[in-house]
Amino acid sequence: MLTGVREQLGQALFRRVAGPGGPATRARIHHTPGPRWFGPDRPIRTVHGDASMFIGGLTALLLQSLHPLAMAAVAGHSGFRGDPWGRLQRTSTFLAVTTYGTAPDAQQAVDHVRGIHARIRGTTAEGVPYHAADPHLLGWVHAAETDSFLRAHERYGARPLDAAGYDAYVTDTARVAEALGVADPPRDRGELAERLSAYRPELRATPEARAAARFLLFQPPLPLAVRPFYGGLAANAVTLLPPWARGMLWLPRVPVVEDLAVRPTGRALTRTIRWAMSPAREA
């Protein structure tokens, strides 16, 4: 009976994350022979294959929204409200292909995204122009994402890496970032922290950013029965944000509640996801 519960939960999670074509895509990514960008021992495989990504991904979206140009591009072109699961599935597929897929498949995925970025341009409500292919804007999106995934894995990962391992993770992600058009991405954790600090004067919580946070945290397009599960993930995503980012988004810290309830819930949820999505062992 327990095996059946595991399979049902694992399949439901996989469908949400990977979409209806998930099984075929997974087979292509993992079973097509050929060279990869990253070998089996690289830290990027450890981090991106862990259930902590469910929390880190939400943190990344919240943090990325604080750049007005990035948020304007998302609000105007991504369809995150009308098709949030489609956006999640496209993002998760891109991460899987570039992390685990063959080198030609990874390059094709990058070329596809670069083609989309080339077409996305416009102006903010204040009249400031933006272009999704701008290397500086791509650099913010990359830095925010990398930092969020790293922090989530450090706190909730099944096998946290040491300092050298997380430096190597940042190095690995720079390979993908450069392919996407980021100029001189950070190569270790120190450089990543410096890069995030350098962007801070450009950041602010626009009405669009706060609306996106409300949508992600309090209005997810999910059945009522699973919203408490999602709420636990979302609450832990908030705890990973830098204090200055939480302040911008009006998400105050409640230390006692977070330490005694939120973080233990995050660890329990990631363990449950990991259990559900891992292959059942033979008796």
N, C-alpha and C positions, 0 to 999 in steps of 0.2 A: 504493500500500500504506500509506504514511504517513497519507494522508487517512482510510483505513478505520480505522486504529488510533485516530486522533483522534476519529472519530465514535463508535466503540464505547466508548472511555473517557469521552467527554463525555456520552453517553447514560446510561452506568452511574452516573456521578456525579449527573446531573440526576435520575434516578429515585430515588436515595437521598435527595436533598435535598428534592425536590418531590413525590414520591409518584406513584402511578399516574395521578392526574388532573392531573399537572404541565403537560403541553402545553396542555390546555384552559384551565387557570388562567393560564398565561403569556400565552396569546392574549388572554384577557379583560383582564388587567392592562395589557398594553402596547398593545393595539390598539383598546380601547374609547375612542371620542372623548369629550372633556369636560375640564373644568378639573381640575388636580391640586393637591395640597397643596404640592408642590415642583416648581419649574420645572427644565428640563433642565440648567441651569448650576449648580444648588445642590450644595454639597459632600456632602450626605447621599446623593445619587445616585452620586457618585464612590466614596465609602467602601463603601456597601452593595452596590455592583456589582462589587467587587474580590474576587479569590480569597483575599485575606488574611482574609476573614470566616470561612473554615474554621478558622483558628487562633484568631482573636478570639472566636469563639463558644465554643470550649472554655475559653478563659481566663475568659470571663464566667461560665460555669457554675461553675467552681472558685471564683471570687471571691464570687459570689452565695451560695454554700453556707455562707459563714462567718457569716451572720446567722442565729442559731438559729431565729427565727420564720419566715424565708423557707425555710430548710432543712426545717423541720417541715411547712410547707405543701406543699413539693415531695415530700417522702417520703410524706406521707399521702394526696396527692390527684393527683399528676401522672402516675403510672404510668411513670416514667422507666426503671425496670428491666424491666417487662413489655412496654413498647412504646416503646423509646427512639427508634426511627426515626419513629414516628408523632408523637412530641413534636417532634423535629427538623423534620419536614415542616410541622407546624402553625406552628411558630415562624418558619421561613423564608418561609412563605406570608404570614404577618402582616407581616413586614418588607417583603416585596416589594409587597404591596398598599398599605401606608401610604407607602412611598417612591415608588412608580411609578404606582400605580393612580389611578383617578378619585377626586375628592373624595367622592362618595357611597359608592363602594366602600370607601374608606379609613374613612369614618365607620361604615359597617356592620361592618367588621372590628373597630373599636374597641368598638362597642356590644356585639358578641358576646363579646369578651374581658372587658369590664366585667360582663356578665351572669354569666360563669363565676366571676370574682373574688368577686362578691357572695355566691355560694353556698359558697365555700371558707372554712371556719372550723373551729377546733378548739383543742386545747391541746397544748403540748409535753410531753415526758416529765416535766418538772419542774412541770407544772401551769400554765404560763403561757399565757394565751389568745392566739390570733392570728386575724386576719381578712385574707384576701388583698386586700381592697379598702381596707385601711388606707393612707391617703396617705403616711404616714411609711415604711411597709414598701415600698410601691411606689417611693418615692423612692430607697431603697437599691438595689433591683433595677435601676432605670433608671440610676443613677449608675455602678454596677458594669459594666453592659452597655456604656454609652456609652464609658467609659474603656477598656474592653477592646478594643472595635472600633477606637477611635482609635489606641491603642498598636499594634495589629496592622497597621493601614494605614500608620502612620508608619514601621514597620520593614520591612514586606513588600509594601506597595502598589506597583502598577506606576507610579503617578504620585503620589508623596507630596505633600501640600498644604503650603503655608507656614503660619506661625503664625496669620495672619488666617483662612486657610481652615479650620484646625481649630477656631478659635473659632466660625466660622460653622457648622461641623458640629454643635457642641454646641448652638448656637442652633436649628438645624433639628430635632434630636432632642427639644428641649424642646417643640416643637409637638405631637409625638405623645405625649410624657409627660403634658402637661397634659390632653390628650383622654382619657387613661387614668385620670386622677384624681390625678396627682402634684401636690402643692402647691409652687408656686414652684420649678420645676426650674432647675438651673444653666444659664446662658446663654453662658458662655465657659469656656475651659480652666482659668482661675484659679478661677472659682467651682466648677467640677467638682472640682478638687483639694481645695478647702476643704470641700466637701460630703462627700467620701470620708473626710477626716480627722475630720469631726464624727461620723461613724458608728462610728469605730473603738472607742470604749468599749463599744459594744453587741456587738461581734463576738467570736466564739470558735469553735474547731473542735470541734463536738460529735461524738460517735461516728457520727452520721448523715452529717455533712459528710465525715469521713475515709473512711467507707464509700463515699460517692458519688465521692470522688476516686479511690479504688482502682478502682471500677467504670469510670469514665471513662478512666483512664489505663492500666489493666492488664487489664481484663476486657471489652473492647468486644465487642458481639455481631456479630462479623465473621468471615468465612472466614479461615483461617490464612494464605492466600496474600496477603491485602491488609493484614494486621496490621502488617507493617513500615512500610508507607506511612502508616497511621494513627498508628503509634508516632512517626514523625517529626513529624507535625502536633502530637501531644499533647506531645512533649518541648518543642517551641517554644512551645506554649501556656503551659507552666509557666514558661519564661524570661520571659514578659511579666508575670507576677504581681509585685506589689510585694513587696519582701523580707520585710516583716512577714507578708504573707499566706502566703508559702511556708513561713515558719517555723511558723505555726499548723498547716499541713497536713503538716508533717514532710517537706517537699520541699526538701532542701538544695541550695545552689548549688555547682556545680563549674565555676569560671570558665574554666579552660583548655579543658575539653571543650566547654563551651557556645560559647565564642568560635570554636574551631577546627572543630567538627563540627556542633553542633546548629543554630546560626544559618545557616550555609551550606546545610545540609539544608533548613531552612525556606524559604529563598529559592528553592532548586531545586524544592521541592514546589509552592510557590505558582505558580512559572512554568509547571510542568507542568499544573496545574489550569487556569490561565488559557489555556494553549494548547489544552487538550482541550475547553474549554467555549466557546471563541470560534468564530464561524462560519468555515468554511474559505474561503479566498480563491480566487477564480477564477484559473486559470493564465493 
